[in-house]
Amino acid sequence: MAHPLEDTLLARQITPTAMRLLVLDVLQQHPAAHSLADVEQLLGHVDRITVHRTLKTFTDKGLVHRVEDGSGAAKYALCAPACLPGHHQDLHVHFFCTHCRETSCLPTVAVPVIALPAAYQVHETSLVMKGRCARCAG
């Protein structure tokens, strides 16, 4: 019988291992963007290097994207199914709550296209908004 977590990994050409399945499960169960330390804490006693390598593999294969939210630690969030390795199709705004310090993906809020002078080459675009999330503002 097929396992949805395994199917998700196999669809991205990622070999399912116990750690990869655990990390994917955590990311699916906790939809906010999470740092390496967050994932470790949610998993309990695990090898930090293995978790780091797992997140790197997930990023390289287009399963997750890195979010630099200004908190000092890179965070990781699941990508939309249309994302390809190295070319994310879900270019959206991220929101960092200054109260609870949680970073959320806002997939329905697109990053606007910005026209740059011809000599500039964009390799990555990111937009992080900061304030109070809906839970903390209410």
N, C-alpha and C positions, 0 to 999 in steps of 0.2 A: 504494500500500500504506500502510495506517495505521501511524503511529508511536506507541507507547505514551506517550511523554512529551508529544507534541502532543495526544493524546486526553485526557490528564489535565488539561492546561491548558484545552482547549476545553470540557471538562465543567464547568469553573468560570468559563466565559465570559472567559477570559484569552487574548488574542491571542498565539500562539506567535511569539516572536522568538528570535534566536540566543542572547542573554543569558539569557532566561527559561528556555530549554531547558537551557542549561549549569547554571544555578543549581538547577533542579529535579533534574537528574541528580546533582549534588553532594549535595543533601539526601537523595536516595534511596540513594545509595551509602554515605553516612556517616550512620547513623541517630541519632546523638546530636544534641542541640540545639547549634546553632552561632551564634556572634556574626557580625556583619558582617565583622569582621577575619578570623575563621576561614574564612568562605566565600571572601573575597578570596584568602587564602593557598592554599586548595585549588584555586582557579581559575587562579592565576598572575597575570600582568599583565593586569588588567582595570580599568575605570573604576569607582571607588568609588561615585560618585553613581548610576550605572546599577544597580549591585548593590543599593544601598540602596533605590532606587525599585522594583526588582524584588521585594525582600523585603516592602516596604510593600504593593505590589499583591497579592502572595500572601496577606498577612495580611488585607487588606481583602476578598478574595474567599473566605476560609475555607480556603485551601489549606495555610497554616501558622499556627501560633500562637506568640505571644511568650512567652518564659519569663524572668521576673526572678528570677534565682537568688542574688542578693546578691554576685555577682562584680564588679559595676560595669558590665557590658555586657549589654544585652538579647540574648537568644539566640532562635533560631527553630528550630522542629521541625515536621515534616509533621503535618497533622491526619488524623484518621480520615475515611473517605469520607462519613460521615453529617453532618459539620460543615457549618454554613451560615455565610455571611458575617455576622460580628458576633455569632454565637450558636453557640459551640462545643459540640458534643455529646459530646466526649471529655474531660470534666472529670476529670482524673487527677492523681496525685501525680507530682512531678518530684524527681529525686535528684541532688544536687550532690556529687561525690566531692572531698573535701578533699585527697586525695593526687594524683590525676591531673588534677583540676580540670575533669572532663568532666561535663556535665549530661545525664541520661537521662530519657526519658519512661517512666513505669511505667503503661502503659494498663490493666493488670489491677488496679491499686490505685486505687479511687475516692476522691475527696475527700469526706469525710463532710459530711452536711447539718448545718448549725449553725443553731439557732433564735435569731434576734435579736429584740430588742424591736420592737414594731410600728412605731415611728417611723423605723426604719432601712431604707434601700433599698440592696440589694446590686447593684452594677454589674459586679463582677468578683470571682472567687474563685481563689485560687492557694495551693497548698501545696507547699513545697520542703523536703525532708528533706536533711540533710547528714551525711556520714560517709564511710566507705570503700565503694566499689562492689564488686561481686562479684569483678571482675578484680584489684583492688588488695588486697582483704581476704584473698584466697587465697594 
